[in-house]
Amino acid sequence: MSTYRVLHRTTYAYSDEVSSSYGRAYLTPREFPGQRLLAHDIQIEPGPSDRSAGPDVYGNSTTYFHVTQAHQRLVVTAESLVDVDPPPPPDADLPWEQARPTASTGPLAVEFTFDLTPPEITADVAAYAARSFTPGRPLIEAVTELNSRIHHDFHYRTGSTTVSTSVADVFAAREGVCQDFARLAAACLRSHGLAARYVSGYLATDPPPGRERMIGADATHAWTAVWTPTTWLPFDPTNNQLPDERYTTLAWGRDYQDVAPLRGIIYTEAATSTIDVSVDVAPVG
């Protein structure tokens, strides 16, 4: 078990006053077998006139706020203390075809097999996935190979995409960031009738002694999970590995748009704005 203190600060600066700002935050780590939230707090400056929190349709904790005080700077700081256990070993023998959920075997997972709108499953994506998902192959072997292929075939380049970049464009450019690779992996799984979650979270900033620093530290990270009859199996194509106790899960959904860490609407005459995000995930004890 590892315990982490997570500090996630987002600062917006505007060239003119903002008269009203509505925000929705997915900044509260989930609780589930293998992860426990020991303490959590979200500070918003200026202080909101209205604020509420509750679960979304997938059980993620969300925070809504409305700032009515005029401001040119908005700072949202989330601080969490989280215990993370190593995940159990995956089933080594399950053929991937038997991991396709149905209304009887995995009713809550079926939704995660559907393509998105606009569609992300293209002929190229399906053909790319088919190289790994050959008939009768164990799911863990197919997923591990797909994980490795995305890692080696696609170049990680900060700033090469935006949140609206399509999977087809990422596939054609052969570059992107962790969010893009998680979405591509999900599309590959869904192209073969498998259920795929998009997972948002964090990586430990400082690796344990003797371990390499991974891509995605010092920022929010994203990976993918595939449904099996007994559990959801996570995998991280950005770093070509199965997540371990260094991964802290924030939220999961069908896509990035379901669980964006922070989004909102502002009322302003400002012509320009900037955003600065800092993340620190530090081991405790």
C-alpha positions in Angstrom: 0.0 0.0 0.0 1.1 3.6 -0.8 -0.2 6.8 0.7 -0.1 10.0 -1.4 -0.8 13.7 -0.8 -2.1 15.1 -4.0 -2.0 18.9 -4.6 -3.7 20.0 -7.8 -3.9 23.8 -8.5 -5.5 25.4 -11.5 -5.1 29.2 -12.1 -7.1 31.2 -14.7 -6.0 34.7 -15.5 -8.1 37.1 -17.6 -7.3 40.3 -19.4 -10.5 41.9 -18.1 -12.9 41.4 -15.3 -15.1 38.2 -15.1 -18.5 39.1 -13.7 -19.7 35.5 -13.2 -18.0 32.1 -13.4 -19.7 28.7 -13.3 -17.5 25.7 -12.8 -17.7 21.9 -12.6 -14.8 20.0 -11.1 -13.8 16.4 -11.1 -11.1 16.8 -8.6 -12.1 14.3 -5.8 -10.4 10.9 -6.0 -12.7 8.0 -6.2 -13.1 5.4 -3.5 -13.3 1.7 -4.5 -11.6 -1.6 -3.5 -7.9 -0.8 -3.8 -8.2 3.0 -3.2 -9.3 4.9 -0.1 -9.8 8.6 0.2 -8.5 9.7 3.7 -9.0 13.4 3.4 -10.0 15.9 0.7 -10.6 19.6 0.3 -11.3 22.0 -2.6 -10.5 25.7 -2.2 -11.8 28.3 -4.7 -10.6 31.9 -4.8 -12.6 34.2 -5.0 -15.0 32.3 -2.8 -18.1 31.1 -4.6 -21.6 32.4 -3.7 -23.0 28.9 -4.4 -21.4 25.5 -4.2 -22.6 21.9 -4.1 -21.2 18.4 -4.5 -22.6 15.0 -5.4 -22.1 11.9 -7.6 -22.6 11.8 -11.3 -24.1 8.9 -13.3 -20.9 6.9 -13.1 -20.4 7.4 -9.3 -17.7 10.0 -9.7 -17.7 12.9 -7.1 -18.3 16.3 -8.8 -18.2 19.8 -7.4 -20.2 22.7 -8.8 -19.6 26.3 -8.0 -20.7 29.8 -9.0 -18.4 32.8 -8.4 -20.3 36.1 -8.6 -17.6 38.4 -7.2 -15.8 40.3 -10.1 -12.4 38.8 -10.7 -9.5 38.7 -13.1 -8.0 35.6 -11.5 -9.6 32.3 -10.4 -7.7 29.7 -8.5 -9.1 26.2 -7.8 -6.9 24.1 -5.4 -7.7 20.5 -4.6 -5.8 18.7 -1.9 -6.3 15.0 -1.2 -4.8 12.2 0.9 -5.2 8.8 -0.7 -4.2 5.2 0.0 -3.6 3.1 -3.1 -3.1 -0.7 -3.1 -1.4 -2.7 -5.8 -4.0 -4.2 -8.1 -4.7 -7.9 -8.1 -3.1 -10.0 -10.9 -5.2 -10.3 -14.1 -6.7 -13.5 -15.3 -4.1 -15.0 -17.6 -6.3 -17.4 -19.5 -9.5 -15.6 -20.3 -10.0 -15.4 -24.1 -10.8 -11.9 -25.1 -14.0 -12.9 -26.8 -15.3 -13.9 -23.4 -14.8 -10.4 -22.1 -17.5 -9.0 -24.3 -20.2 -7.9 -21.8 -23.9 -8.7 -22.4 -27.1 -7.7 -20.6 -26.8 -10.8 -18.4 -23.0 -10.9 -17.8 -22.1 -7.3 -17.5 -25.2 -5.0 -17.7 -23.4 -2.0 -16.3 -20.5 -2.4 -18.7 -22.5 -2.6 -22.0 -22.8 1.1 -22.3 -19.0 1.3 -22.5 -18.9 -0.8 -25.6 -20.8 1.8 -27.7 -19.0 4.3 -30.0 -19.2 8.0 -29.2 -20.8 10.9 -31.1 -19.1 11.9 -33.3 -17.8 8.3 -34.0 -14.2 7.4 -33.0 -14.2 3.9 -34.4 -12.9 4.1 -37.9 -11.8 1.3 -40.3 -8.2 2.2 -39.6 -8.7 1.9 -35.8 -10.5 -1.4 -36.1 -7.8 -2.8 -38.4 -5.1 -1.6 -36.0 -6.8 -3.3 -33.1 -7.4 -6.5 -35.1 -3.6 -7.2 -35.2 -3.7 -7.8 -31.4 -7.1 -9.3 -31.0 -6.7 -12.5 -32.9 -9.2 -15.3 -32.4 -9.0 -17.1 -29.0 -6.1 -15.1 -27.7 -6.0 -14.4 -24.0 -7.3 -10.9 -23.2 -4.3 -10.0 -21.1 -2.0 -10.9 -24.0 -4.0 -8.9 -26.5 -4.3 -5.9 -24.2 -0.6 -6.0 -23.3 0.4 -6.1 -27.0 -2.0 -3.3 -27.9 -0.6 -1.2 -25.0 2.9 -1.7 -26.3 2.1 -1.0 -29.9 0.4 2.3 -29.1 3.3 3.3 -26.9 5.8 2.6 -29.7 3.8 3.7 -32.7 2.7 7.1 -31.4 4.9 9.9 -30.3 4.2 11.8 -27.0 4.3 15.5 -27.8 2.9 18.1 -25.5 0.8 20.7 -27.3 0.3 18.6 -30.4 -3.5 18.1 -29.8 -6.4 19.8 -28.0 -9.3 18.3 -26.1 -11.3 18.5 -29.3 -8.8 16.6 -31.5 -10.4 13.5 -32.9 -9.1 10.0 -32.6 -8.9 9.8 -36.4 -6.6 12.8 -36.4 -4.4 11.4 -33.6 -4.2 8.1 -35.6 -3.2 9.9 -38.8 -0.6 12.2 -37.1 0.8 9.4 -34.9 1.3 11.8 -32.0 -0.6 13.2 -29.0 -0.6 13.1 -25.2 -1.9 10.7 -22.6 -5.6 11.7 -23.1 -5.3 10.9 -26.8 -3.7 7.5 -26.3 -6.3 6.5 -23.7 -9.1 7.5 -26.2 -7.4 5.6 -29.0 -7.0 2.5 -26.9 -10.7 2.8 -25.9 -11.8 3.0 -29.5 -9.7 -0.1 -30.3 -11.4 -2.1 -27.6 -14.9 -1.0 -28.6 -14.2 -1.8 -32.2 -14.1 -5.5 -31.1 -17.2 -5.3 -28.8 -15.2 -4.9 -25.6 -16.1 -2.4 -22.9 -13.6 0.4 -22.3 -13.4 3.1 -19.6 -11.5 6.3 -20.0 -9.8 6.9 -16.6 -8.6 10.2 -15.3 -6.0 10.4 -12.5 -2.5 11.1 -11.3 0.9 9.5 -11.3 3.3 9.7 -8.3 5.6 12.7 -9.0 8.7 11.1 -7.5 9.3 7.4 -8.5 10.5 4.9 -5.9 14.2 4.2 -5.8 15.5 2.4 -8.9 12.3 3.2 -10.9 12.2 5.5 -13.9 10.1 8.7 -13.8 7.1 8.2 -16.0 5.4 10.4 -18.6 2.4 12.2 -17.1 3.8 13.0 -13.7 3.3 16.7 -12.6 0.0 16.8 -14.5 -3.3 14.9 -14.6 -2.8 11.6 -16.4 -5.2 9.3 -18.3 -5.3 5.6 -19.1 -7.8 3.0 -20.2 -9.5 0.0 -18.5 -11.2 -3.0 -20.2 -14.1 -4.9 -18.6 -13.7 -8.5 -17.6 -16.3 -10.8 -15.9 -14.5 -10.3 -12.5 -13.0 -6.8 -12.7 -11.9 -3.9 -14.8 -8.3 -4.3 -16.1 -6.5 -0.9 -16.4 -3.6 -0.3 -18.8 -1.5 2.7 -19.7 -0.4 3.1 -23.3 1.5 6.3 -22.6 3.9 4.4 -20.4 3.4 0.9 -21.7 2.5 -0.7 -18.4 -0.3 -1.9 -16.3 -1.1 0.7 -13.6 0.2 -0.1 -10.1 0.1 1.6 -6.7 1.7 4.7 -8.2 -1.6 5.5 -10.0 -4.3 7.5 -8.2 -7.7 7.4 -9.9 -9.8 10.6 -10.0 -12.8 9.6 -12.1 -13.9 7.4 -15.0 -16.4 7.7 -17.9 -16.7 6.9 -21.5 -14.4 9.7 -22.7 -12.4 12.7 -21.6 -15.5 14.9 -21.9 -17.3 12.9 -19.2 -14.6 13.6 -16.6 -12.6 16.7 -17.5 -10.9 17.8 -14.3 -12.3 21.4 -14.5 -14.6 23.1 -17.0 -17.0 26.0 -16.9 -18.7 29.1 -18.4 -17.6 32.7 -17.7 -19.2 36.0 -18.5 -16.6 38.6 -19.4 -15.4 41.1 -22.0 -11.8 39.7 -21.7 -10.1 39.3 -25.0 -7.4 36.9 -23.7 -6.9 34.4 -20.9 -4.3 32.0 -19.6 -4.5 28.8 -17.6 -1.7 27.3 -15.5 -2.1 23.8 -14.0 0.3 22.4 -11.4 0.1 18.9 -9.9 2.2 17.4 -7.2 1.8 13.8 -6.0 4.0 13.1 -3.0 4.3 9.9 -1.0 3.5 10.2 2.7 5.5 8.3 5.3 
